[in-house]
């Protein structure tokens, strides 16, 4: 399942809440706080606005923690390289933040799919 296949899930409240909870849990492991209001309609923007400053700060100050988060969430080097090549207009921290949110959503969708089978 690639990121394009995730579009139908962007508006499913249960999937969005599970994704937010996964993000909160993963960032909490690194001492970084993320909160979610529960509003699925602006969930992406709400999460993005909280995650991106953390990512920007880690890129600038703590490469090992930054790499740890990427490893924990399972964002691949190949996906980062591909996305950076395709997106000239976004900053590196914005690209990484988008990949993190999409990867967490992908993990939730895959988990639910196999749980229901």
PyMOL commands that set and color helices and strands:
alter all, ss='L'
color gray80, all
select helices_A, chain A and resi 3-9+13-28+40-61+63-73+77-86+92-115
alter helices_A, ss='H'
color red, helices_A
deselect
rebuild
show_as cartoon
